[in-house]
Amino acid sequence: MTPERKESIVRNWYKFSAGGASVVGLIIVIVIIILAIFAPIIAPYPEDAGAVVKFSESKLPPSSKHLMGTDTMGRDVFSRLLFSLKGTLLMGVLVLAISVPIGFIVGVLAGYYRDTWIETVLMRIVDIFLSVPALVLALAIASIMEPNLRNSMIAITIMWWPWYARLTFGVVSSLRTENYITYAELTGAGLGHIIVKEFLPNTIDQILTKMTLDIGYVIIMGATLSFAGLGEQPPIPALGNMINDGVKFLPDMWWLTIFPAVTIILIVLGFNLVGDGVGNIFNVEGN
Amino acid sequence: MLLFKSIMKRLASSIVVLLGLTIVIFALMKAVPGDPARLALGPNAPEEVLEHYREVNHLNEPIPVQYFYWLSNAVQGDFGTSSYTQRAVSQDIKDFAPATIELVIWAGIPPLFVALFLGVISAQHKNKWPDYLTRFLGYIFVATPTFVFAVLFILIFGYWLPVMPTIGGRLSPQFTIAPVTGMYIVDALIGGQPAAAWDAFLHLLFPALALSLGKTMQEARITRASMLQNADKDYITMVTSQGVPKKIVNRRFLLKPSVIPTVTVMGMDFASLFGNAFLVERIFNWPGLSSYGMNAILNKDSNAVVAVVLIIGLAFVGTSIVVDIVAMILDPRMRQARTR
């Protein structure tokens, strides 16, 4: 590692950790990822992630044997919670991994062909998708497909790319008339070259910041669809469907609801704090 | 004049967007698997009846033709019949809309002032306890999905500290309120029933809080950030150095430019309340448009889904126009930006 590289890492870490909250967020995120990966090993009752019935152990409050109690079928809530983490994280990562490149390409094309019909068509399409609350159309889209994790991800992806198209368009359309872009065009650089070598480096800071802040929101929306019954289906555990199951048994079996609820809050909090730290590195204001 | 021209341009582009939205929604409706005639009339309907239904509803026409039939009906407020309630969708919407409007107004407008207040307090006491407390709660509330707020409120305020009517709805059954505006609290006060108004308020309070807490804290955060940013500007240094008291500097010179970003965000948040209301209304048994829409989605009642999505899109676009106009009035620079 060169000294300059090392110095830049140290400087970025200093900016990231300013204030301390982002470090807490990073720790939360790392712990969640580890728990998600090693769920089959850590979970005290790994078989409880499926359709198991243990009547003798049903409806037990939290104890040393069942840290977060058991549900009506006698399954260990803690074990089910651990198994739900993987789907939750996949939701956040995959939706962005697909919607960000799509949004970037649409935004960069609209920005490059500013003031032509291409901009008009592309940005009007973006406006259409931004003209309804994302959750409403995502629910409607998810409802016409078979309910499962993959389809809920598709529904959210359809509603998510326009934000990145608008962000990229904003940056690119203001860079469009810069001298170095004109220079690249005059020296014969192709569109692909200009996008990758000129526009991408200039938008990546804002995109990365928005992505880290968005993971939490995507997870919230995924959990919301799952709560509505349009995500992962029982017996597969997901944070949203666990809360939905638990609501019927309030207030007596409060542990069915409280633990998944707190878990969602912690995960989203962790990613939001990390997002703030990433924003500090790039000097980009969140939202 | 510039303001008027900007507003007209804004309206024109909104109409294009709304037309586009109708195409998306119509495509969505056509993507629902299964025969629409069969879905509407049930599994036992004979073939002649199905064929008659298709003929009457233009279902044998090509898709673009069907779209124009549908659109011309929709523009006149005819969205067909709901397969779930077996009534005209437009009638359902008329019945359910006031509850949602009441909820969204209470969840949208008073929290704005709370957000501005918290943001200003937080900025003026930067890195002291009011600031830390606001920011700490902000992080937690922003990370909490609205449906989680709703569920936690039912547990905490419905059962543990029973201040909230747990059955939900808009009003306890012993009260009846004569409809005037459709908003129960206002109507009860007009009708001289303070007890009913209080009861309606208790029913409304927790759904409204569940909808607004996260947004409020986010708006507070944006206000704080822009207050701090503007406080470093030269013109503030200038008025301060001229000996203008700090109170007047804050109120007259700092607050207005700092409020503009909050107003813009607040408008979008206000519009997105219609979306978040989907689950909150359902959890609190709030008889509004959103819980009607949610039921329609879960029962694959496509006429009703389409109508609700379209109405919400209309409300969303309308709100963002109003917000843009307010922003243009507050900030002359915005008028330039919009005319391009």
Chai-1 contact restraints between the chains, C-beta under 6 A:
chainA,res_idxA,chainB,res_idxB,connection_type,confidence,min_distance_angstrom,max_distance_angstrom,comment,restraint_id
A,D127,B,V17,contact,1.0,0.0,6.0,A-B,restraint_1
A,I128,B,V17,contact,1.0,0.0,6.0,A-B,restraint_2
A,I128,B,G20,contact,1.0,0.0,6.0,A-B,restraint_3
A,I128,B,L21,contact,1.0,0.0,6.0,A-B,restraint_4
A,I128,B,V24,contact,1.0,0.0,6.0,A-B,restraint_5
A,S131,B,V17,contact,1.0,0.0,6.0,A-B,restraint_6
A,S131,B,L21,contact,1.0,0.0,6.0,A-B,restraint_7
A,S131,B,G313,contact,1.0,0.0,6.0,A-B,restraint_8
A,S131,B,F316,contact,1.0,0.0,6.0,A-B,restraint_9
A,S131,B,V317,contact,1.0,0.0,6.0,A-B,restraint_10
A,V132,B,G313,contact,1.0,0.0,6.0,A-B,restraint_11
A,V132,B,F316,contact,1.0,0.0,6.0,A-B,restraint_12
A,P133,B,S272,contact,1.0,0.0,6.0,A-B,restraint_13
A,P133,B,F274,contact,1.0,0.0,6.0,A-B,restraint_14
A,P133,B,G275,contact,1.0,0.0,6.0,A-B,restraint_15
A,L135,B,G275,contact,1.0,0.0,6.0,A-B,restraint_16
A,V136,B,G275,contact,1.0,0.0,6.0,A-B,restraint_17
A,V136,B,V309,contact,1.0,0.0,6.0,A-B,restraint_18
A,V136,B,I312,contact,1.0,0.0,6.0,A-B,restraint_19
A,L139,B,I297,contact,1.0,0.0,6.0,A-B,restraint_20
A,A140,B,I297,contact,1.0,0.0,6.0,A-B,restraint_21
A,A140,B,V305,contact,1.0,0.0,6.0,A-B,restraint_22
A,A140,B,V309,contact,1.0,0.0,6.0,A-B,restraint_23
A,S143,B,I297,contact,1.0,0.0,6.0,A-B,restraint_24
A,I144,B,A31,contact,1.0,0.0,6.0,A-B,restraint_25
A,I144,B,V32,contact,1.0,0.0,6.0,A-B,restraint_26
A,I220,B,P145,contact,1.0,0.0,6.0,A-B,restraint_27
A,A223,B,P145,contact,1.0,0.0,6.0,A-B,restraint_28
A,T224,B,P145,contact,1.0,0.0,6.0,A-B,restraint_29
A,T224,B,F147,contact,1.0,0.0,6.0,A-B,restraint_30
A,F227,B,F147,contact,1.0,0.0,6.0,A-B,restraint_31
A,V247,B,V151,contact,1.0,0.0,6.0,A-B,restraint_32
A,L250,B,L155,contact,1.0,0.0,6.0,A-B,restraint_33
A,P251,B,L155,contact,1.0,0.0,6.0,A-B,restraint_34
A,P251,B,Y159,contact,1.0,0.0,6.0,A-B,restraint_35
A,T257,B,V151,contact,1.0,0.0,6.0,A-B,restraint_36
A,A261,B,V148,contact,1.0,0.0,6.0,A-B,restraint_37
A,I265,B,A143,contact,1.0,0.0,6.0,A-B,restraint_38
A,I265,B,T144,contact,1.0,0.0,6.0,A-B,restraint_39
A,V268,B,A143,contact,1.0,0.0,6.0,A-B,restraint_40
A,L269,B,A143,contact,1.0,0.0,6.0,A-B,restraint_41
A,N272,B,A143,contact,1.0,0.0,6.0,A-B,restraint_42
